[in-house]
């Protein structure tokens, strides 16, 4: 890369290498399809890093933090660039008012900082950044007295997708303390194209909406709505996700399909977990433990069979593997889970994989020590809804990111 940011302040000799790493490794492996329609990191965020001091440092922080997974010496550069990115965000937020470009820069910077925290062992502060991201997005959308530029509109569309994707999957892992209404979900209305796999998420917008509805069942204050559960089960069973309408080779198309299918099975498994742990279990004969076990093994078999098609990008099916791991009781299934995690961790590219495994292992330890009854008592008290949420509390209040 020959282009460099406008400003040369606080530049080090390693910066060009870190920027090149961000472009050639991180951007190229952040989505299933690397083109202008499907890769917002390369075609939206990278150009912003070349014109914004804050986003520039955030990009370098992400690069250094990724390299730190295999070379510990990059830990200090990661923290230094992260600090400079935070200082720039503080400077921008201290302004009395902002231009549209500055608001776009704030949004991009908050998103990049959220990304950094997720890659940094799922540091809980990613939730704080995501909440702030929502607030700034809402403020940005209120400035609609003039038509935004095409670039600004593309950024806002991506930021909506980023927020909704992370929010919905976060609510499957732990109690979300933010607003209960999520207007960003309106950015994903049901349409003929909603069954098409989003190369950024690894599954379709239709599936994301269904996952959100499944999660609503878990967090509702009243008794489980059995008819809604049956309706969601049917919708998930008949959902057929389609490959992206872009020029992709056979290998990439297969990669999209198997990852999307793993996530669909994960949604079914989550629904079974919610229904089987409900006090209304006796009224849900369709949600059997045998069927739940079948979904666990289908997810594990699918990932094992197609793992060579799944390890190329950051769009790993971590979420369904995490659910399958937490719901696995047999030693044979647990061995498979650990084998998959061992291979994924060996890539040394994604900082949220190891904490996901550690949460699963905590769930297993509690279960094997016959503490599950006590865990259920704690969960019934409103402190935790899922076994894995209680395990995160035991580990020190983790906020696991599975995206």
C-alpha positions, 0 to 999 in steps of 0.5 A, spaced: 500 500 500 502 506 497 497 511 500 498 513 507 494 518 512 494 525 511 497 526 518 504 523 520 503 525 527 505 519 532 508 515 526 512 509 528 517 505 524 512 499 524 506 503 522 506 501 515 507 494 516 501 494 521 497 498 515 499 493 510 497 487 515 490 490 516 489 491 508 492 484 506 490 480 511 484 482 516 480 486 510 481 480 505 479 475 511 473 479 514 468 477 509 466 471 505 466 475 499 471 480 498 468 485 493 465 492 493 458 490 495 460 485 500 466 487 504 465 494 507 472 493 511 476 494 505 471 498 501 469 503 507 473 502 513 480 502 510 479 509 506 477 512 512 483 509 516 487 513 510 484 520 512 482 519 519 487 519 525 483 516 530 481 510 525 488 510 522 490 508 530 484 504 531 486 500 525 493 499 527 491 497 534 487 491 531 492 489 526 497 489 532 492 486 537 491 480 532 499 479 531 499 479 538 496 472 538 502 469 535 507 474 537 507 477 544 511 483 542 505 486 539 502 487 545 505 494 547 504 497 540 496 494 540 495 498 547 499 504 544 495 505 538 488 503 542 490 509 546 491 514 541 484 512 538 481 513 544 484 520 545 482 522 538 475 519 540 475 524 546 477 530 542 471 529 537 466 528 542 469 534 546 466 538 540 460 543 541 457 540 534 459 536 528 459 536 521 456 530 517 463 527 516 465 528 523 459 524 525 461 518 520 468 518 523 465 518 530 461 512 528 467 508 524 472 510 530 467 507 535 465 501 531 473 499 530 474 500 538 468 495 539 472 490 534 478 491 538 475 489 544 472 483 541 479 481 539 482 482 545 479 476 549 472 479 548 474 484 553 467 486 556 468 494 554 466 492 547 458 492 550 460 499 552 462 501 545 456 498 542 451 501 546 455 508 545 455 506 537 447 505 538 447 512 541 451 516 536 447 512 530 441 515 532 443 522 533 446 521 526 440 519 523 436 525 526 440 529 522 436 528 515 435 535 513 439 534 507 440 528 503 446 524 505 452 523 500 452 516 497 458 514 502 455 516 508 449 512 506 453 506 505 456 507 512 450 508 515 447 501 512 453 498 514 453 500 521 446 498 522 448 491 520 454 491 524 450 493 530 444 489 529 448 483 528 452 484 534 446 486 538 442 480 537 447 474 538 450 478 544 442 477 547 443 469 546 449 470 550 448 474 556 442 479 559 443 485 555 442 492 559 440 496 554 434 499 551 429 493 550 426 496 543 431 495 538 429 500 532 435 498 528 432 491 526 427 495 522 433 496 517 432 488 516 425 488 513 422 481 511 423 481 503 424 476 497 432 478 498 432 476 506 433 469 505 440 471 501 446 469 505 450 476 507 457 474 506 459 479 512 454 475 517 455 468 514 447 467 514 441 471 512 437 477 514 431 472 515 435 468 520 438 474 524 430 476 525 428 469 527 434 468 532 432 475 535 425 472 536 427 466 539 432 470 544 425 474 545 422 468 548 428 467 553 428 474 556 420 475 556 418 476 563 411 472 562 411 465 561 413 462 555 409 463 549 408 455 547 405 457 540 410 462 538 415 457 540 412 452 535 411 457 530 419 459 530 421 452 530 417 451 524 420 457 520 427 455 522 425 448 519 423 451 513 428 456 512 432 455 506 438 460 505 441 462 498 448 464 496 449 471 495 448 474 488 455 475 486 460 472 482 463 467 487 467 460 485 464 454 487 468 453 493 466 460 496 459 458 494 459 452 498 463 455 504 457 460 505 452 455 505 455 450 510 456 456 515 449 459 514 446 452 515 450 451 521 447 457 524 440 455 522 442 449 526 444 453 532 438 457 532 434 451 533 438 448 538 438 455 542 430 454 541 430 447 544 435 450 550 430 455 551 424 451 551 427 445 555 429 450 561 422 453 561 417 452 567 413 450 561 417 444 559 411 439 560 407 443 555 412 443 550 412 435 547 415 437 541 422 440 544 425 433 546 432 432 549 433 427 543 432 432 538 436 437 542 442 432 542 441 431 534 442 438 533 448 438 537 451 432 533 448 435 526 452 442 528 459 438 530 458 433 524 457 439 519 463 443 522 467 437 522 466 435 515 467 442 512 472 445 517 477 446 511 471 450 508 470 454 514 477 456 516 479 461 511 475 468 514 473 471 520 466 468 519 467 462 523 461 458 525 463 460 532 456 461 535 453 455 533 459 451 535 459 455 542 451 453 543 453 445 541 459 445 546 455 448 552 449 443 550 454 437 549 453 432 555 457 426 552 464 425 552 465 423 545 461 430 543 466 434 548 472 431 545 469 433 538 468 440 540 475 441 543 478 438 537 475 443 533 477 449 538 484 446 538 484 447 530 481 454 530 485 457 536 491 454 532 490 459 526 492 465 532 487 470 528 481 471 532 481 473 539 474 471 541 475 464 540 479 462 546 474 465 551 468 461 548 472 455 549 473 457 556 466 458 558 464 452 555 469 448 559 466 452 565 459 450 563 462 442 563 465 443 570 459 446 573 455 440 570 460 435 572 461 437 579 453 436 580 452 444 581 447 445 576 441 445 581 445 451 584 446 454 577 438 453 576 437 456 582 441 462 581 438 463 574 431 463 576 433 469 581 434 473 574 441 473 575 442 469 569 438 466 563 443 461 560 448 456 563 453 459 559 451 466 562 452 463 569 459 461 567 461 467 565 459 470 571 463 465 575 469 467 570 469 474 573 463 478 569 465 476 562 461 479 556 462 474 551 462 476 543 460 470 539 461 474 532 
